[in-house]
Amino acid sequence: MQQLPNGVPTTELPPLAWQKSRRSNPSGNCVEMAGLPDGAGIAVRNSRFPEGPALIYTLDEITAFLGGVRDGDFDNLIA
């Protein structure tokens, strides 16, 4: 798969299996993530704007981010 730019409209992505957290609320204010074909990375979008831009991250970037979340590195942003 070709390298995708950040901010790519989701309409320009292949069909993806978007998923959101079980902790998301019913008002639709959620972040959704989907694996890209061939393990090329992870796409992230705002569920309120499903056709809007998607940010594209490598697996290493997502791994580092999730590790930081687990470690509490971002807790100060919602305290």
mmCIF file of the N, C-alpha and C atoms, coordinates in Angstrom:
data_MODEL
# 
_entry.id   MODEL 
# 
loop_
_atom_site.group_PDB 
_atom_site.id 
_atom_site.type_symbol 
_atom_site.label_atom_id 
_atom_site.label_alt_id 
_atom_site.label_comp_id 
_atom_site.label_asym_id 
_atom_site.label_entity_id 
_atom_site.label_seq_id 
_atom_site.pdbx_PDB_ins_code 
_atom_site.Cartn_x 
_atom_site.Cartn_y 
_atom_site.Cartn_z 
_atom_site.occupancy 
_atom_site.B_iso_or_equiv 
_atom_site.pdbx_formal_charge 
_atom_site.auth_seq_id 
_atom_site.auth_comp_id 
_atom_site.auth_asym_id 
_atom_site.auth_atom_id 
_atom_site.pdbx_PDB_model_num 
ATOM 1   N N  . MET A 1 1  ? 0.841   -1.176 0.000  1.00 0.00 ? 1  MET A N  1 
ATOM 2   C CA . MET A 1 1  ? 0.000   0.000  0.000  1.00 0.00 ? 1  MET A CA 1 
ATOM 3   C C  . MET A 1 1  ? 0.884   1.236  0.000  1.00 0.00 ? 1  MET A C  1 
ATOM 4   N N  . GLN A 1 2  ? 0.475   2.244  -0.737 1.00 0.00 ? 2  GLN A N  1 
ATOM 5   C CA . GLN A 1 2  ? 1.248   3.480  -0.805 1.00 0.00 ? 2  GLN A CA 1 
ATOM 6   C C  . GLN A 1 2  ? 1.216   4.227  0.522  1.00 0.00 ? 2  GLN A C  1 
ATOM 7   N N  . GLN A 1 3  ? 2.206   5.084  0.744  1.00 0.00 ? 3  GLN A N  1 
ATOM 8   C CA . GLN A 1 3  ? 2.237   5.910  1.953  1.00 0.00 ? 3  GLN A CA 1 
ATOM 9   C C  . GLN A 1 3  ? 1.096   6.913  1.895  1.00 0.00 ? 3  GLN A C  1 
ATOM 10  N N  . LEU A 1 4  ? 0.285   6.952  2.944  1.00 0.00 ? 4  LEU A N  1 
ATOM 11  C CA . LEU A 1 4  ? -0.851  7.866  2.999  1.00 0.00 ? 4  LEU A CA 1 
ATOM 12  C C  . LEU A 1 4  ? -0.476  9.101  3.803  1.00 0.00 ? 4  LEU A C  1 
ATOM 13  N N  . PRO A 1 5  ? -0.913  10.275 3.353  1.00 0.00 ? 5  PRO A N  1 
ATOM 14  C CA . PRO A 1 5  ? -0.610  11.501 4.102  1.00 0.00 ? 5  PRO A CA 1 
ATOM 15  C C  . PRO A 1 5  ? -1.550  11.668 5.288  1.00 0.00 ? 5  PRO A C  1 
ATOM 16  N N  . ASN A 1 6  ? -1.094  12.352 6.319  1.00 0.00 ? 6  ASN A N  1 
ATOM 17  C CA . ASN A 1 6  ? -1.986  12.706 7.412  1.00 0.00 ? 6  ASN A CA 1 
ATOM 18  C C  . ASN A 1 6  ? -3.019  13.682 6.902  1.00 0.00 ? 6  ASN A C  1 
ATOM 19  N N  . GLY A 1 7  ? -4.234  13.566 7.422  1.00 0.00 ? 7  GLY A N  1 
ATOM 20  C CA . GLY A 1 7  ? -5.311  14.445 6.995  1.00 0.00 ? 7  GLY A CA 1 
ATOM 21  C C  . GLY A 1 7  ? -5.999  13.981 5.730  1.00 0.00 ? 7  GLY A C  1 
ATOM 22  N N  . VAL A 1 8  ? -5.773  12.736 5.330  1.00 0.00 ? 8  VAL A N  1 
ATOM 23  C CA . VAL A 1 8  ? -6.404  12.211 4.121  1.00 0.00 ? 8  VAL A CA 1 
ATOM 24  C C  . VAL A 1 8  ? -7.903  12.052 4.385  1.00 0.00 ? 8  VAL A C  1 
ATOM 25  N N  . PRO A 1 9  ? -8.772  12.491 3.459  1.00 0.00 ? 9  PRO A N  1 
ATOM 26  C CA . PRO A 1 9  ? -10.208 12.259 3.642  1.00 0.00 ? 9  PRO A CA 1 
ATOM 27  C C  . PRO A 1 9  ? -10.482 10.762 3.708  1.00 0.00 ? 9  PRO A C  1 
ATOM 28  N N  . THR A 1 10 ? -11.345 10.350 4.607  1.00 0.00 ? 10 THR A N  1 
ATOM 29  C CA . THR A 1 10 ? -11.617 8.920  4.740  1.00 0.00 ? 10 THR A CA 1 
ATOM 30  C C  . THR A 1 10 ? -12.240 8.346  3.476  1.00 0.00 ? 10 THR A C  1 
ATOM 31  N N  . THR A 1 11 ? -12.825 9.203  2.647  1.00 0.00 ? 11 THR A N  1 
ATOM 32  C CA . THR A 1 11 ? -13.383 8.731  1.376  1.00 0.00 ? 11 THR A CA 1 
ATOM 33  C C  . THR A 1 11 ? -12.292 8.285  0.414  1.00 0.00 ? 11 THR A C  1 
ATOM 34  N N  . GLU A 1 12 ? -11.049 8.668  0.674  1.00 0.00 ? 12 GLU A N  1 
ATOM 35  C CA . GLU A 1 12 ? -9.928  8.269  -0.181 1.00 0.00 ? 12 GLU A CA 1 
ATOM 36  C C  . GLU A 1 12 ? -9.211  7.025  0.353  1.00 0.00 ? 12 GLU A C  1 
ATOM 37  N N  . LEU A 1 13 ? -9.679  6.491  1.469  1.00 0.00 ? 13 LEU A N  1 
ATOM 38  C CA . LEU A 1 13 ? -9.096  5.278  2.028  1.00 0.00 ? 13 LEU A CA 1 
ATOM 39  C C  . LEU A 1 13 ? -9.852  4.058  1.512  1.00 0.00 ? 13 LEU A C  1 
ATOM 40  N N  . PRO A 1 14 ? -9.213  2.916  1.502  1.00 0.00 ? 14 PRO A N  1 
ATOM 41  C CA . PRO A 1 14 ? -9.962  1.696  1.166  1.00 0.00 ? 14 PRO A CA 1 
ATOM 42  C C  . PRO A 1 14 ? -10.997 1.440  2.259  1.00 0.00 ? 14 PRO A C  1 
ATOM 43  N N  . PRO A 1 15 ? -11.968 0.580  2.027  1.00 0.00 ? 15 PRO A N  1 
ATOM 44  C CA . PRO A 1 15 ? -12.926 0.263  3.092  1.00 0.00 ? 15 PRO A CA 1 
ATOM 45  C C  . PRO A 1 15 ? -12.185 -0.277 4.323  1.00 0.00 ? 15 PRO A C  1 
ATOM 46  N N  . LEU A 1 16 ? -12.487 0.298  5.469  1.00 0.00 ? 16 LEU A N  1 
ATOM 47  C CA . LEU A 1 16 ? -11.816 -0.084 6.709  1.00 0.00 ? 16 LEU A CA 1 
ATOM 48  C C  . LEU A 1 16 ? -12.840 -0.498 7.755  1.00 0.00 ? 16 LEU A C  1 
ATOM 49  N N  . ALA A 1 17 ? -12.409 -1.317 8.693  1.00 0.00 ? 17 ALA A N  1 
ATOM 50  C CA . ALA A 1 17 ? -13.265 -1.742 9.804  1.00 0.00 ? 17 ALA A CA 1 
ATOM 51  C C  . ALA A 1 17 ? -12.999 -0.809 10.987 1.00 0.00 ? 17 ALA A C  1 
ATOM 52  N N  . TRP A 1 18 ? -13.708 0.314  11.025 1.00 0.00 ? 18 TRP A N  1 
ATOM 53  C CA . TRP A 1 18 ? -13.536 1.307  12.082 1.00 0.00 ? 18 TRP A CA 1 
ATOM 54  C C  . TRP A 1 18 ? -14.091 0.757  13.387 1.00 0.00 ? 18 TRP A C  1 
ATOM 55  N N  . GLN A 1 19 ? -13.421 1.075  14.480 1.00 0.00 ? 19 GLN A N  1 
ATOM 56  C CA . GLN A 1 19 ? -13.924 0.669  15.789 1.00 0.00 ? 19 GLN A CA 1 
ATOM 57  C C  . GLN A 1 19 ? -13.681 1.782  16.787 1.00 0.00 ? 19 GLN A C  1 
ATOM 58  N N  . LYS A 1 20 ? -14.572 1.839  17.780 1.00 0.00 ? 20 LYS A N  1 
ATOM 59  C CA . LYS A 1 20 ? -14.405 2.808  18.850 1.00 0.00 ? 20 LYS A CA 1 
ATOM 60  C C  . LYS A 1 20 ? -14.358 2.086  20.184 1.00 0.00 ? 20 LYS A C  1 
ATOM 61  N N  . SER A 1 21 ? -13.944 2.788  21.173 1.00 0.00 ? 21 SER A N  1 
ATOM 62  C CA . SER A 1 21 ? -13.820 2.213  22.503 1.00 0.00 ? 21 SER A CA 1 
ATOM 63  C C  . SER A 1 21 ? -15.181 1.831  23.068 1.00 0.00 ? 21 SER A C  1 
ATOM 64  N N  . ARG A 1 22 ? -15.187 0.777  23.842 1.00 0.00 ? 22 ARG A N  1 
ATOM 65  C CA . ARG A 1 22 ? -16.415 0.424  24.569 1.00 0.00 ? 22 ARG A CA 1 
ATOM 66  C C  . ARG A 1 22 ? -16.772 1.508  25.571 1.00 0.00 ? 22 ARG A C  1 
ATOM 67  N N  . ARG A 1 23 ? -15.841 2.372  25.899 1.00 0.00 ? 23 ARG A N  1 
ATOM 68  C CA . ARG A 1 23 ? -16.082 3.467  26.842 1.00 0.00 ? 23 ARG A CA 1 
ATOM 69  C C  . ARG A 1 23 ? -16.660 4.704  26.166 1.00 0.00 ? 23 ARG A C  1 
ATOM 70  N N  . SER A 1 24 ? -16.821 4.686  24.862 1.00 0.00 ? 24 SER A N  1 
ATOM 71  C CA . SER A 1 24 ? -17.353 5.866  24.177 1.00 0.00 ? 24 SER A CA 1 
ATOM 72  C C  . SER A 1 24 ? -18.784 6.123  24.626 1.00 0.00 ? 24 SER A C  1 
ATOM 73  N N  . ASN A 1 25 ? -19.189 7.375  24.526 1.00 0.00 ? 25 ASN A N  1 
ATOM 74  C CA . ASN A 1 25 ? -20.523 7.722  25.017 1.00 0.00 ? 25 ASN A CA 1 
ATOM 75  C C  . ASN A 1 25 ? -21.543 7.723  23.884 1.00 0.00 ? 25 ASN A C  1 
ATOM 76  N N  . PRO A 1 26 ? -22.832 7.671  24.217 1.00 0.00 ? 26 PRO A N  1 
ATOM 77  C CA . PRO A 1 26 ? -23.867 7.567  23.181 1.00 0.00 ? 26 PRO A CA 1 
ATOM 78  C C  . PRO A 1 26 ? -24.063 8.833  22.355 1.00 0.00 ? 26 PRO A C  1 
ATOM 79  N N  . SER A 1 27 ? -23.440 9.947  22.734 1.00 0.00 ? 27 SER A N  1 
ATOM 80  C CA . SER A 1 27 ? -23.625 11.183 21.969 1.00 0.00 ? 27 SER A CA 1 
ATOM 81  C C  . SER A 1 27 ? -22.791 11.206 20.695 1.00 0.00 ? 27 SER A C  1 
ATOM 82  N N  . GLY A 1 28 ? -21.943 10.212 20.500 1.00 0.00 ? 28 GLY A N  1 
ATOM 83  C CA . GLY A 1 28 ? -21.154 10.125 19.279 1.00 0.00 ? 28 GLY A CA 1 
ATOM 84  C C  . GLY A 1 28 ? -19.844 10.869 19.324 1.00 0.00 ? 28 GLY A C  1 
ATOM 85  N N  . ASN A 1 29 ? -19.443 11.357 20.490 1.00 0.00 ? 29 ASN A N  1 
ATOM 86  C CA . ASN A 1 29 ? -18.170 12.058 20.623 1.00 0.00 ? 29 ASN A CA 1 
ATOM 87  C C  . ASN A 1 29 ? -17.060 11.053 20.857 1.00 0.00 ? 29 ASN A C  1 
ATOM 88  N N  . CYS A 1 30 ? -16.633 10.425 19.774 1.00 0.00 ? 30 CYS A N  1 
ATOM 89  C CA . CYS A 1 30 ? -15.678 9.330  19.898 1.00 0.00 ? 30 CYS A CA 1 
ATOM 90  C C  . CYS A 1 30 ? -14.545 9.457  18.891 1.00 0.00 ? 30 CYS A C  1 
ATOM 91  N N  . VAL A 1 31 ? -13.462 8.834  19.237 1.00 0.00 ? 31 VAL A N  1 
ATOM 92  C CA . VAL A 1 31 ? -12.361 8.651  18.312 1.00 0.00 ? 31 VAL A CA 1 
ATOM 93  C C  . VAL A 1 31 ? -12.480 7.220  17.811 1.00 0.00 ? 31 VAL A C  1 
ATOM 94  N N  . GLU A 1 32 ? -12.340 7.034  16.512 1.00 0.00 ? 32 GLU A N  1 
ATOM 95  C CA . GLU A 1 32 ? -12.393 5.701  15.918 1.00 0.00 ? 32 GLU A CA 1 
ATOM 96  C C  . GLU A 1 32 ? -11.037 5.377  15.309 1.00 0.00 ? 32 GLU A C  1 
ATOM 97  N N  . MET A 1 33 ? -10.676 4.108  15.354 1.00 0.00 ? 33 MET A N  1 
ATOM 98  C CA . MET A 1 33 ? -9.411  3.654  14.794 1.00 0.00 ? 33 MET A CA 1 
ATOM 99  C C  . MET A 1 33 ? -9.665  2.472  13.885 1.00 0.00 ? 33 MET A C  1 
ATOM 100 N N  . ALA A 1 34 ? -8.797  2.333  12.877 1.00 0.00 ? 34 ALA A N  1 
ATOM 101 C CA . ALA A 1 34 ? -8.893  1.201  11.955 1.00 0.00 ? 34 ALA A CA 1 
ATOM 102 C C  . ALA A 1 34 ? -7.501  0.827  11.477 1.00 0.00 ? 34 ALA A C  1 
ATOM 103 N N  . GLY A 1 35 ? -7.276  -0.460 11.385 1.00 0.00 ? 35 GLY A N  1 
ATOM 104 C CA . GLY A 1 35 ? -6.020  -0.937 10.819 1.00 0.00 ? 35 GLY A CA 1 
ATOM 105 C C  . GLY A 1 35 ? -6.039  -0.782 9.308  1.00 0.00 ? 35 GLY A C  1 
ATOM 106 N N  . LEU A 1 36 ? -4.922  -0.353 8.760  1.00 0.00 ? 36 LEU A N  1 
ATOM 107 C CA . LEU A 1 36 ? -4.794  -0.218 7.311  1.00 0.00 ? 36 LEU A CA 1 
ATOM 108 C C  . LEU A 1 36 ? -4.422  -1.562 6.694  1.00 0.00 ? 36 LEU A C  1 
ATOM 109 N N  . PRO A 1 37 ? -4.763  -1.764 5.431  1.00 0.00 ? 37 PRO A N  1 
ATOM 110 C CA . PRO A 1 37 ? -4.430  -3.028 4.775  1.00 0.00 ? 37 PRO A CA 1 
ATOM 111 C C  . PRO A 1 37 ? -2.929  -3.333 4.858  1.00 0.00 ? 37 PRO A C  1 
ATOM 112 N N  . ASP A 1 38 ? -2.617  -4.593 4.893  1.00 0.00 ? 38 ASP A N  1 
ATOM 113 C CA . ASP A 1 38 ? -1.232  -5.074 4.917  1.00 0.00 ? 38 ASP A CA 1 
ATOM 114 C C  . ASP A 1 38 ? -0.467  -4.613 6.152  1.00 0.00 ? 38 ASP A C  1 
ATOM 115 N N  . GLY A 1 39 ? -1.171  -4.212 7.227  1.00 0.00 ? 39 GLY A N  1 
ATOM 116 C CA . GLY A 1 39 ? -0.491  -3.775 8.444  1.00 0.00 ? 39 GLY A CA 1 
ATOM 117 C C  . GLY A 1 39 ? 0.304   -2.512 8.273  1.00 0.00 ? 39 GLY A C  1 
ATOM 118 N N  . ALA A 1 40 ? -0.093  -1.675 7.309  1.00 0.00 ? 40 ALA A N  1 
ATOM 119 C CA . ALA A 1 40 ? 0.663   -0.469 6.972  1.00 0.00 ? 40 ALA A CA 1 
ATOM 120 C C  . ALA A 1 40 ? 0.532   0.635  8.010  1.00 0.00 ? 40 ALA A C  1 
ATOM 121 N N  . GLY A 1 41 ? -0.299  0.464  9.018  1.00 0.00 ? 41 GLY A N  1 
ATOM 122 C CA . GLY A 1 41 ? -0.462  1.486  10.040 1.00 0.00 ? 41 GLY A CA 1 
ATOM 123 C C  . GLY A 1 41 ? -1.883  1.511  10.553 1.00 0.00 ? 41 GLY A C  1 
ATOM 124 N N  . ILE A 1 42 ? -2.193  2.594  11.251 1.00 0.00 ? 42 ILE A N  1 
ATOM 125 C CA . ILE A 1 42 ? -3.497  2.784  11.873 1.00 0.00 ? 42 ILE A CA 1 
ATOM 126 C C  . ILE A 1 42 ? -4.042  4.143  11.452 1.00 0.00 ? 42 ILE A C  1 
ATOM 127 N N  . ALA A 1 43 ? -5.309  4.161  11.053 1.00 0.00 ? 43 ALA A N  1 
ATOM 128 C CA . ALA A 1 43 ? -5.999  5.416  10.747 1.00 0.00 ? 43 ALA A CA 1 
ATOM 129 C C  . ALA A 1 43 ? -6.851  5.794  11.947 1.00 0.00 ? 43 ALA A C  1 
ATOM 130 N N  . VAL A 1 44 ? -6.904  7.082  12.257 1.00 0.00 ? 44 VAL A N  1 
ATOM 131 C CA . VAL A 1 44 ? -7.682  7.598  13.382 1.00 0.00 ? 44 VAL A CA 1 
ATOM 132 C C  . VAL A 1 44 ? -8.571  8.718  12.858 1.00 0.00 ? 44 VAL A C  1 
ATOM 133 N N  . ARG A 1 45 ? -9.859  8.693  13.256 1.00 0.00 ? 45 ARG A N  1 
ATOM 134 C CA . ARG A 1 45 ? -10.778 9.745  12.819 1.00 0.00 ? 45 ARG A CA 1 
ATOM 135 C C  . ARG A 1 45 ? -11.725 10.121 13.956 1.00 0.00 ? 45 ARG A C  1 
ATOM 136 N N  . ASN A 1 46 ? -12.379 11.252 13.794 1.00 0.00 ? 46 ASN A N  1 
ATOM 137 C CA . ASN A 1 46 ? -13.401 11.732 14.710 1.00 0.00 ? 46 ASN A CA 1 
ATOM 138 C C  . ASN A 1 46 ? -14.731 11.156 14.249 1.00 0.00 ? 46 ASN A C  1 
ATOM 139 N N  . SER A 1 47 ? -15.426 10.435 15.118 1.00 0.00 ? 47 SER A N  1 
ATOM 140 C CA . SER A 1 47 ? -16.677 9.778  14.706 1.00 0.00 ? 47 SER A CA 1 
ATOM 141 C C  . SER A 1 47 ? -17.773 10.766 14.333 1.00 0.00 ? 47 SER A C  1 
ATOM 142 N N  . ARG A 1 48 ? -17.684 12.003 14.796 1.00 0.00 ? 48 ARG A N  1 
ATOM 143 C CA . ARG A 1 48 ? -18.690 13.004 14.421 1.00 0.00 ? 48 ARG A CA 1 
ATOM 144 C C  . ARG A 1 48 ? -18.538 13.440 12.971 1.00 0.00 ? 48 ARG A C  1 
ATOM 145 N N  . PHE A 1 49 ? -17.347 13.214 12.400 1.00 0.00 ? 49 PHE A N  1 
ATOM 146 C CA . PHE A 1 49 ? -17.061 13.588 11.014 1.00 0.00 ? 49 PHE A CA 1 
ATOM 147 C C  . PHE A 1 49 ? -16.476 12.383 10.277 1.00 0.00 ? 49 PHE A C  1 
ATOM 148 N N  . PRO A 1 50 ? -17.274 11.340 10.048 1.00 0.00 ? 50 PRO A N  1 
ATOM 149 C CA . PRO A 1 50 ? -16.735 10.090 9.497  1.00 0.00 ? 50 PRO A CA 1 
ATOM 150 C C  . PRO A 1 50 ? -16.128 10.221 8.104  1.00 0.00 ? 50 PRO A C  1 
ATOM 151 N N  . GLU A 1 51 ? -16.499 11.221 7.348  1.00 0.00 ? 51 GLU A N  1 
ATOM 152 C CA . GLU A 1 51 ? -15.895 11.410 6.029  1.00 0.00 ? 51 GLU A CA 1 
ATOM 153 C C  . GLU A 1 51 ? -14.766 12.425 6.064  1.00 0.00 ? 51 GLU A C  1 
ATOM 154 N N  . GLY A 1 52 ? -14.547 13.018 7.228  1.00 0.00 ? 52 GLY A N  1 
ATOM 155 C CA . GLY A 1 52 ? -13.505 14.022 7.382  1.00 0.00 ? 52 GLY A CA 1 
ATOM 156 C C  . GLY A 1 52 ? -12.121 13.415 7.351  1.00 0.00 ? 52 GLY A C  1 
ATOM 157 N N  . PRO A 1 53 ? -11.144 14.178 7.742  1.00 0.00 ? 53 PRO A N  1 
ATOM 158 C CA . PRO A 1 53 ? -9.765  13.705 7.639  1.00 0.00 ? 53 PRO A CA 1 
ATOM 159 C C  . PRO A 1 53 ? -9.444  12.603 8.643  1.00 0.00 ? 53 PRO A C  1 
ATOM 160 N N  . ALA A 1 54 ? -8.547  11.747 8.229  1.00 0.00 ? 54 ALA A N  1 
ATOM 161 C CA . ALA A 1 54 ? -8.018  10.697 9.101  1.00 0.00 ? 54 ALA A CA 1 
ATOM 162 C C  . ALA A 1 54 ? -6.530  10.955 9.296  1.00 0.00 ? 54 ALA A C  1 
ATOM 163 N N  . LEU A 1 55 ? -6.089  10.789 10.503 1.00 0.00 ? 55 LEU A N  1 
ATOM 164 C CA . LEU A 1 55 ? -4.658  10.857 10.781 1.00 0.00 ? 55 LEU A CA 1 
ATOM 165 C C  . LEU A 1 55 ? -4.106  9.450  10.656 1.00 0.00 ? 55 LEU A C  1 
ATOM 166 N N  . ILE A 1 56 ? -2.948  9.329  10.040 1.00 0.00 ? 56 ILE A N  1 
ATOM 167 C CA . ILE A 1 56 ? -2.334  8.031  9.770  1.00 0.00 ? 56 ILE A CA 1 
ATOM 168 C C  . ILE A 1 56 ? -1.086  7.887  10.639 1.00 0.00 ? 56 ILE A C  1 
ATOM 169 N N  . TYR A 1 57 ? -1.029  6.804  11.390 1.00 0.00 ? 57 TYR A N  1 
ATOM 170 C CA . TYR A 1 57 ? 0.107   6.553  12.271 1.00 0.00 ? 57 TYR A CA 1 
ATOM 171 C C  . TYR A 1 57 ? 0.718   5.197  11.967 1.00 0.00 ? 57 TYR A C  1 
ATOM 172 N N  . THR A 1 58 ? 2.014   5.083  12.215 1.00 0.00 ? 58 THR A N  1 
ATOM 173 C CA . THR A 1 58 ? 2.671   3.789  12.088 1.00 0.00 ? 58 THR A CA 1 
ATOM 174 C C  . THR A 1 58 ? 2.314   2.939  13.302 1.00 0.00 ? 58 THR A C  1 
ATOM 175 N N  . LEU A 1 59 ? 2.553   1.652  13.202 1.00 0.00 ? 59 LEU A N  1 
ATOM 176 C CA . LEU A 1 59 ? 2.302   0.770  14.340 1.00 0.00 ? 59 LEU A CA 1 
ATOM 177 C C  . LEU A 1 59 ? 3.194   1.138  15.526 1.00 0.00 ? 59 LEU A C  1 
ATOM 178 N N  . ASP A 1 60 ? 4.428   1.552  15.258 1.00 0.00 ? 60 ASP A N  1 
ATOM 179 C CA . ASP A 1 60 ? 5.326   1.970  16.338 1.00 0.00 ? 60 ASP A CA 1 
ATOM 180 C C  . ASP A 1 60 ? 4.798   3.214  17.048 1.00 0.00 ? 60 ASP A C  1 
ATOM 181 N N  . GLU A 1 61 ? 4.245   4.163  16.287 1.00 0.00 ? 61 GLU A N  1 
ATOM 182 C CA . GLU A 1 61 ? 3.691   5.375  16.903 1.00 0.00 ? 61 GLU A CA 1 
ATOM 183 C C  . GLU A 1 61 ? 2.496   5.051  17.791 1.00 0.00 ? 61 GLU A C  1 
ATOM 184 N N  . ILE A 1 62 ? 1.613   4.183  17.318 1.00 0.00 ? 62 ILE A N  1 
ATOM 185 C CA . ILE A 1 62 ? 0.444   3.795  18.114 1.00 0.00 ? 62 ILE A CA 1 
ATOM 186 C C  . ILE A 1 62 ? 0.876   3.014  19.355 1.00 0.00 ? 62 ILE A C  1 
ATOM 187 N N  . THR A 1 63 ? 1.853   2.145  19.194 1.00 0.00 ? 63 THR A N  1 
ATOM 188 C CA . THR A 1 63 ? 2.359   1.388  20.338 1.00 0.00 ? 63 THR A CA 1 
ATOM 189 C C  . THR A 1 63 ? 2.913   2.324  21.412 1.00 0.00 ? 63 THR A C  1 
ATOM 190 N N  . ALA A 1 64 ? 3.683   3.329  20.999 1.00 0.00 ? 64 ALA A N  1 
ATOM 191 C CA . ALA A 1 64 ? 4.241   4.292  21.953 1.00 0.00 ? 64 ALA A CA 1 
ATOM 192 C C  . ALA A 1 64 ? 3.131   5.101  22.620 1.00 0.00 ? 64 ALA A C  1 
ATOM 193 N N  . PHE A 1 65 ? 2.135   5.521  21.854 1.00 0.00 ? 65 PHE A N  1 
ATOM 194 C CA . PHE A 1 65 ? 1.028   6.289  22.406 1.00 0.00 ? 65 PHE A CA 1 
ATOM 195 C C  . PHE A 1 65 ? 0.247   5.468  23.433 1.00 0.00 ? 65 PHE A C  1 
ATOM 196 N N  . LEU A 1 66 ? -0.116  4.245  23.076 1.00 0.00 ? 66 LEU A N  1 
ATOM 197 C CA . LEU A 1 66 ? -0.889  3.407  23.995 1.00 0.00 ? 66 LEU A CA 1 
ATOM 198 C C  . LEU A 1 66 ? -0.089  3.093  25.263 1.00 0.00 ? 66 LEU A C  1 
ATOM 199 N N  . GLY A 1 67 ? 1.201   2.914  25.117 1.00 0.00 ? 67 GLY A N  1 
ATOM 200 C CA . GLY A 1 67 ? 2.038   2.716  26.302 1.00 0.00 ? 67 GLY A CA 1 
ATOM 201 C C  . GLY A 1 67 ? 2.006   3.934  27.210 1.00 0.00 ? 67 GLY A C  1 
ATOM 202 N N  . GLY A 1 68 ? 2.055   5.114  26.617 1.00 0.00 ? 68 GLY A N  1 
ATOM 203 C CA . GLY A 1 68 ? 1.970   6.346  27.401 1.00 0.00 ? 68 GLY A CA 1 
ATOM 204 C C  . GLY A 1 68 ? 0.621   6.490  28.088 1.00 0.00 ? 68 GLY A C  1 
ATOM 205 N N  . VAL A 1 69 ? -0.453  6.099  27.397 1.00 0.00 ? 69 VAL A N  1 
ATOM 206 C CA . VAL A 1 69 ? -1.782  6.135  28.006 1.00 0.00 ? 69 VAL A CA 1 
ATOM 207 C C  . VAL A 1 69 ? -1.821  5.196  29.215 1.00 0.00 ? 69 VAL A C  1 
ATOM 208 N N  . ARG A 1 70 ? -1.327  3.983  29.018 1.00 0.00 ? 70 ARG A N  1 
ATOM 209 C CA . ARG A 1 70 ? -1.315  3.008  30.123 1.00 0.00 ? 70 ARG A CA 1 
ATOM 210 C C  . ARG A 1 70 ? -0.499  3.491  31.313 1.00 0.00 ? 70 ARG A C  1 
ATOM 211 N N  . ASP A 1 71 ? 0.583   4.211  31.024 1.00 0.00 ? 71 ASP A N  1 
ATOM 212 C CA . ASP A 1 71 ? 1.463   4.731  32.085 1.00 0.00 ? 71 ASP A CA 1 
ATOM 213 C C  . ASP A 1 71 ? 0.919   5.992  32.745 1.00 0.00 ? 71 ASP A C  1 
ATOM 214 N N  . GLY A 1 72 ? -0.168  6.543  32.217 1.00 0.00 ? 72 GLY A N  1 
ATOM 215 C CA . GLY A 1 72 ? -0.746  7.762  32.805 1.00 0.00 ? 72 GLY A CA 1 
ATOM 216 C C  . GLY A 1 72 ? -0.100  9.045  32.319 1.00 0.00 ? 72 GLY A C  1 
ATOM 217 N N  . ASP A 1 73 ? 0.695   8.987  31.243 1.00 0.00 ? 73 ASP A N  1 
ATOM 218 C CA . ASP A 1 73 ? 1.400   10.173 30.755 1.00 0.00 ? 73 ASP A CA 1 
ATOM 219 C C  . ASP A 1 73 ? 0.496   11.337 30.369 1.00 0.00 ? 73 ASP A C  1 
ATOM 220 N N  . PHE A 1 74 ? -0.757  11.051 30.054 1.00 0.00 ? 74 PHE A N  1 
ATOM 221 C CA . PHE A 1 74 ? -1.656  12.098 29.569 1.00 0.00 ? 74 PHE A CA 1 
ATOM 222 C C  . PHE A 1 74 ? -2.791  12.408 30.550 1.00 0.00 ? 74 PHE A C  1 
ATOM 223 N N  . ASP A 1 75 ? -2.720  11.839 31.725 1.00 0.00 ? 75 ASP A N  1 
ATOM 224 C CA . ASP A 1 75 ? -3.790  12.039 32.704 1.00 0.00 ? 75 ASP A CA 1 
ATOM 225 C C  . ASP A 1 75 ? -3.982  13.511 33.034 1.00 0.00 ? 75 ASP A C  1 
ATOM 226 N N  . ASN A 1 76 ? -2.914  14.301 32.996 1.00 0.00 ? 76 ASN A N  1 
ATOM 227 C CA . ASN A 1 76 ? -3.017  15.729 33.320 1.00 0.00 ? 76 ASN A CA 1 
ATOM 228 C C  . ASN A 1 76 ? -3.884  16.496 32.316 1.00 0.00 ? 76 ASN A C  1 
ATOM 229 N N  . LEU A 1 77 ? -4.094  15.940 31.137 1.00 0.00 ? 77 LEU A N  1 
ATOM 230 C CA . LEU A 1 77 ? -4.889  16.626 30.116 1.00 0.00 ? 77 LEU A CA 1 
ATOM 231 C C  . LEU A 1 77 ? -6.389  16.563 30.398 1.00 0.00 ? 77 LEU A C  1 
ATOM 232 N N  . ILE A 1 78 ? -6.818  15.637 31.246 1.00 0.00 ? 78 ILE A N  1 
ATOM 233 C CA . ILE A 1 78 ? -8.240  15.520 31.547 1.00 0.00 ? 78 ILE A CA 1 
ATOM 234 C C  . ILE A 1 78 ? -8.547  15.700 33.029 1.00 0.00 ? 78 ILE A C  1 
ATOM 235 N N  . ALA A 1 79 ? -7.530  16.044 33.804 1.00 0.00 ? 79 ALA A N  1 
ATOM 236 C CA . ALA A 1 79 ? -7.729  16.201 35.256 1.00 0.00 ? 79 ALA A CA 1 
ATOM 237 C C  . ALA A 1 79 ? -8.486  17.481 35.568 1.00 0.00 ? 79 ALA A C  1 
# 
